[in-house]
Every structure is written in C-alpha cells, then in structure tokens.
Amino acid sequence: MSKRAELIAKYAEDLKSKCKITPDMALLEKVTIGCGPAIYSADSETVAASDKEELERVKTNFLMKKLGLPDSPKLMEAINAVIDTYGRSERNKYRPVVYYMLVKHFGKEKAYA
C-alpha cells in the first residue's frame, strides 16, 4: 500500500469514527491528491483550528481560490461548523478531512470532477 493510500484510509477512518460521515472514497481521494505534498508533513497535514490566521488561509486559499466561492461570512461559518463536527477538542484535524467536509457542505464536488 502506498503512503498516500495509507493516509486516505486514515482520513476515511476519521470521517467515519470522529465525524460520523460515510465518505465518498473517490471524492476523498481527489481532495487528498489536491492537497499535494502538504499531506506528507506533520505540520501542514493538519489544520490548526485555534489559529485565526490558519482559518483565514483555509477560507482564502481553499474556499475562494480552489472552490471559487465569493467572500462572505458564510465561509467562516462553514469552517467553524466543520471544526465543530470534527470536534474542537480533537487534536489532529487533518486537512483533507476538513476540505472534504467543506466540499460536501457547499456541494462543490464538481471542482474535483
């Protein structure tokens, strides 16, 4: 099993066990690939939910640039809802899992078609 396949399996397990979501594995794989080399670094693989600047980067670089969403308060509300679903006390919030839930939240699966 490749390193990426191992990571995708780990992210799928987080979605199932921590977020109570049955993942669309094809979409999860595409979102994970879209994260690029960030998934291989312990620091960039996770989203620091308590860091306002980090959440702002998720909003700007992922929601607005990648998914093409217009800037609005709804973007930060969605990020916070995803963090709540993952569990604020959960230490490791994996970037592909957060991004996957945001893609599903906004119905932007076509961005990965």
C-alpha positions as CSV (number, residue, x, y, z in Angstrom):
1,M,0.0,0.0,0.0
2,S,1.4,3.4,-1.0
3,K,1.9,6.2,1.6
4,R,-0.9,8.2,0.0
5,A,-3.3,5.2,0.1
6,E,-2.4,4.7,3.8
7,L,-3.2,8.4,4.5
8,I,-6.5,8.2,2.6
9,A,-7.5,5.2,4.7
10,K,-6.6,7.2,7.8
11,Y,-8.7,10.1,6.7
12,A,-11.6,7.9,5.8
13,E,-11.5,6.4,9.3
14,D,-11.5,9.9,10.9
15,L,-14.6,10.8,8.8
16,K,-16.4,7.6,10.0
17,S,-15.3,7.5,13.6
18,K,-15.0,11.1,14.6
19,C,-17.3,12.9,12.2
20,K,-19.9,10.2,11.8
21,I,-19.8,10.6,8.0
22,T,-19.6,7.7,5.5
23,P,-17.0,9.1,3.0
24,D,-17.3,9.1,-0.8
25,M,-13.9,7.4,-1.3
26,A,-13.4,8.7,-4.9
27,L,-14.0,12.3,-3.7
28,L,-11.8,11.9,-0.6
29,E,-9.0,10.6,-2.8
30,K,-9.3,13.6,-5.2
31,V,-9.4,16.0,-2.3
32,T,-6.4,14.4,-0.7
33,I,-4.5,14.5,-4.0
34,G,-5.5,18.2,-4.4
35,C,-3.7,18.9,-1.1
36,G,-0.5,18.0,-2.7
37,P,2.7,17.4,-0.7
38,A,1.1,19.1,2.3
39,I,-0.3,15.7,3.5
40,Y,3.2,14.3,4.0
41,S,4.3,17.0,6.5
42,A,3.0,16.6,10.1
43,D,2.7,20.4,10.4
44,S,0.8,21.1,7.1
45,E,-1.2,17.9,7.2
46,T,-3.4,19.3,9.9
47,V,-5.5,22.4,10.3
48,A,-4.8,24.5,13.4
49,A,-8.4,25.3,14.3
50,S,-7.5,27.7,17.1
51,D,-5.3,29.8,14.8
52,K,-7.4,32.6,13.2
53,E,-4.8,33.1,10.5
54,E,-4.8,29.4,9.6
55,L,-8.6,29.5,9.3
56,E,-8.4,32.7,7.2
57,R,-5.9,30.8,4.9
58,V,-8.4,27.9,4.5
59,K,-11.1,30.4,3.6
60,T,-9.0,32.4,1.1
61,N,-6.8,29.6,-0.5
62,F,-9.3,26.8,-0.5
63,L,-12.9,28.1,-0.4
64,M,-12.4,31.2,-2.5
65,K,-9.5,30.2,-4.8
66,K,-10.0,26.4,-5.3
67,L,-13.8,26.2,-4.9
68,G,-14.5,29.7,-6.4
69,L,-16.8,30.8,-3.7
70,P,-17.4,34.5,-3.1
71,D,-16.2,36.0,0.1
72,S,-19.0,36.2,2.7
73,P,-19.5,35.4,6.4
74,K,-21.0,32.1,5.4
75,L,-17.5,30.8,4.6
76,M,-16.2,31.2,8.1
77,E,-19.5,29.9,9.5
78,A,-19.0,26.7,7.4
79,I,-15.4,26.4,8.5
80,N,-16.5,26.6,12.1
81,A,-19.3,24.1,11.6
82,V,-16.8,21.6,10.1
83,I,-14.4,22.1,13.0
84,D,-17.4,21.6,15.4
85,T,-18.3,18.4,13.5
86,Y,-14.7,17.1,13.7
87,G,-14.6,18.0,17.4
88,R,-12.9,21.1,18.7
89,S,-11.1,19.0,21.3
90,E,-9.8,16.7,18.6
91,R,-6.0,17.4,18.4
92,N,-5.4,16.4,14.8
93,K,-7.8,17.8,12.3
94,Y,-6.5,16.5,9.1
95,R,-6.6,19.0,6.2
96,P,-8.1,16.6,3.6
97,V,-10.9,15.7,6.1
98,V,-11.7,19.4,6.7
99,Y,-11.5,20.1,3.0
100,Y,-13.7,17.1,2.2
101,M,-16.4,18.3,4.6
102,L,-16.2,21.8,3.2
103,V,-16.6,20.5,-0.4
104,K,-19.7,18.5,0.7
105,H,-21.0,21.4,2.7
106,F,-21.0,23.7,-0.3
107,G,-21.9,21.0,-2.8
108,K,-18.8,21.7,-4.8
109,E,-17.9,18.1,-5.8
110,K,-17.7,19.2,-9.4
111,A,-14.5,21.1,-8.5
112,Y,-12.9,17.7,-8.4
113,A,-14.6,16.1,-11.4
